[in-house]
């Protein structure tokens, strides 16, 4: 039932420019990749700061605040271009394990970022232990790497 509905989206080619003109998909995909680079690149900077790898003199809460608008911009680009790319052949994407894995890890990475990493980057009381921040950043890096691998895997199928 769901696959039949998804197939109907792709068959509405006159209404969907991505299925109508061959140049639209690469252009939208280019924006999608740039949005991903912006989203994940800024999150990586924050994760690396939590790990103490870079920007050690920059307070974590201040850096998180400065990166926040770029993270949101990258996320908005992803949330616009991703569903649009999906609309080109939703029935096919829904059946590809790599796509499903990417979407699962994308959801997990976003939830993790906006809960655990947000807490790790928040101003802290001087008595609060900080030891959990580094493992949290490592997990974040692993989730975003999984999203990246899933996206690359889709392109090779």
N, C-alpha and C positions, 0 to 999 in steps of 0.2 A: 504494500500500500504506500509506504513512505517513498520507496524507490520509484513507484509510478508517478507520484506527485513531483519528485525531484526531476524525473525525466521530462515532465511537462514544461518545467522551467527552461531547460535547454532547447526544447523544440519550439519555443516562442521566439525564434531567431529574429524576426522582424522587430521585436520589441527589445531585444537584447544586443546592443552593439558589440559586445565581446564575442558573440557567436556569428555576427553579421559581417564584420570587417576583420581581416587577418592582422592588421597593424595594431588593433586596440589591445589585444592580450599582452604583447611585449611591452607596450607603454605602461599599462596598468601594473604589470608585474615588476617593471623597473621602479615604479613608485612604491610598490609593496616591499621590495628589497631595501630601498632607501629608508622606508619607515621602520623596517625591522632593524636596520643598522643603527638608526637613531634611538629606538627604544632600547635595544639590548646593549648598545654601546654605552649609553648613559647609565644603565643599570650595572654594567660591568665596572665602570668607574667607581660607583658607590660600593659595590662588592669588594673591589680591590682596596678601597680605602678602609673598609671594615676589617680586611685581612692585614692591613698595615703595609701593603705593598707600594702604594703611591699616595701622594698628597698628604703626607703624615702631619704636616703643620696645619692643615685645614681641619677645623672641627667637623665631625661627622654630621651633626644636625644642620650646620650651615651649608655644607656641601649637598646634603639631601634636599634642602630647600631650593638651592640654586639649580639642581638637576631636575627637579620636579616638573617644571613646565616642559622640558625637553622629553621627559619620559611620557608625559601626557600627549604631547604632539605626536610622538612615534606611535603611541597606542591608538590615537584617533586615525592616523594614516592606515594602520593595520586593520582597524575595524571598518574602514570604508573600502579599502582595496581587497581585503581578504574575501568577504562575501561576494564581491563583484567578480573576482576570479573564479570562485566556487560556482557562480551562476552560469559559467560557460559550459560546464558539463557536470552538474551536481550528482547525477546518478553514478557516473564513473568515479568521482572523487569519494563518494560515500562507501564505495566498495574497496577502495585501496587502503590496506592496513597502514601504510606510511602516513596517509592523511589523517586517519583516525588517531594514530599515535601522536602526530604533531598537535592535533587539536586537544588531546588529553593533556599533553605536557604543557601546551600553551595555557590552558585553563589553570593547571596546577601551579605553573610559574607565576601567573598573575595573582592568584590567590595568595601564594606564598610571599610575593613581593609586597602586596598591599596589606599584609598582616604581619608576618614575622620580620621582614626586612624593614618595614616602616617602623616597627617597635625598636628594632636594633639601631635605627638611625635617629631615634627621638632623643631629646635631651634627657639625661639621666640624673638620678639622685647620686650624690657622691658615695653613698654606702652600697649602691646596687652593684652586684658582681657583673663583670663584662665578659667573662670567659665564653659565654654562649654565642657571642657575636661572630667569631671566626667560623665555627662550624655552620652557623646559619648562612654565612656568605658562601661557603663551599657548596652547601646544598643548593643555594640559588644559582650558582655557576653551573652546577650539574643539570638543573632543570632547564636553564636557557640553552645549554649545549644540546640537550635532548630535543628541544624545539628546532634548533638549527639543523641537526642531523635528520630529523623527520622531514623538514622542508627540502633538504638536499635529496633525500631518498625519494620524495615524490617526483622530483624532476628527472630522476633516472629510471622511472618505471614506464 
